[in-house]
Amino acid sequence: MSPARTAASTLITVAPTGAETAKADVPALPTTPEELVETAVACEQAGAALIHIHVRDRDHRPTLDGAFLKEAVDGVREATDLVVQLSTGGAVTDPLDKRLTVLDADPDSCSLTCGTTNFGDGVFLNPWGFMVDLYRQAQEREVVPEFELFELGHVHALRRLIDECGLPFGGKVHVDFVTGVPGSMPGTPQALMAGVAMLPPEVTSWSATGIGRAHLPIVAAALSAGGHLRVGMEDNLMYAKGRPVEHNRELVARAAEIANVMQRPAMSTTEARELLAIKDRRTR
């Protein structure tokens, strides 16, 4: 599927938790295994086909502990047909070697951020060697990466990755533009379209994320340009001015409604697996 061609349906990814927001500050954030599974089920029913997971420990703190990661993957996989994607970013303080162990939990997909970026008051570190190691590990384990692009320079780094390492498992190349993070690419349609114009021809599909107030403008811009969507409380805690998000399903349902109005209805999990060339790891 050419990224320039308007797709007939829309892949909706839900990113329900993230690593930055404290449970004490936002009690609605799904941080326990039970909350994560309940969220996954509700969001699948609302129109999501892929879930991007950051895991928390029993004290609701971000963790890359293998047991917690595996528990999350297995729980969501047993309860839903969602494509299960684990974040390899963790928190900005997580060491690179620990982030390389994420694939031990056997997800369907993993995030692969294509470079270092300023991230609020911190720095999200993704040096070239780490990117190559993660990419090759994903190829070997037949896990499909989602290339996350926070900067226009990351698009160029994606070109370099493909040139050096070849195509991902399955041959599809899916990217997600993460816009509006303080310190990186602004959450504007103009910035998003500049990134889309730079995409290598190997890219078969793209989605976009707008942080905070950029949420709805990026949803509209992505849909109008043939892209797909990522929504969720990792990226946006406000449904509208003065109205906090009460559950991730609200953001998924609104994205699905807008996509339907644009005559690009939410994609099924079967269609998503085909779009991304996901290896079927389901046992039920």
C-alpha positions, 0 to 999 in steps of 0.5 A: 500500500503506497503511503501517499494513497488514501487507505480504505480503512484506518488503523487505530493504535491505542497507547493507554499508559506511557511512562511519564504520568504518575498513577497518583496524579491520574487514577484513571491511568491503567497501570495494573495487569487487570486494568491493562486487560480491561482497557485492551478489551474496551478499546478493541470494542471501540475500534482499536486494532493495535495496543502500544504497551508501557508496563508498570510494576506493582507500585505503578512505576515504569518497569522493563522487568521481563516478568511484568512485560510477559504478563502484559503480553500474555494477558492482552493476547488471551483477552483480545485479538489486538496486535500487541506492541511493546515499547522499547523506549521504557522511561527516559532513564532506562539503560540501553541494555535493559531496553534490548531485553524487551523482545524476550516477552515475545510481542507481535510488534515493538517500537523502534525510535529512529534517533535521540530526541529532546523529551521535555526536560530530559533526553530520550537516548537512541544512538545508532548502535542501539537502533541497529542492534534492536532492528536486527534482533527484531528481524531475527525474532520475527517481530515487526517494528514500528519506526517512531519518528519524533524529528525530521532527522529521524526520517533520514535515519530510517532511510539509513537503517533500511539501507544497512539492515534491509526490510523488517520481518514480513517486508512491510515498513510502518512508521508513526510520527510522534508530534508535539513532544516538548523539544521535538517536532511540533504537533502541526499539520505542516510539520507532519506533512513535511515528514510524510513528504520525506518518507522513503519509498519502502514505507508501506503505511504511516500513522501519527500521534499528536501530544496534548492539544495537538491530538485533534489537529493531527488526527484530522491531518493524518486522516486527510492525507491517507495516514493512520492514527495513534491515540491514548492517555500516554499522549493526551489526558484531556478529552476537551477543555476542562474535561479529563479523559476518563478511559482510553476507550473515549479517545479510541471511540472518537478517533473511530467516529472521525475516521468513519465520517471521513469514510475511512472506518476503523480497521479490524484486527485481521486487516491490521495484521495483514497491513503490518505483516504480523506473525500470528502468535495467538494460540487460542 
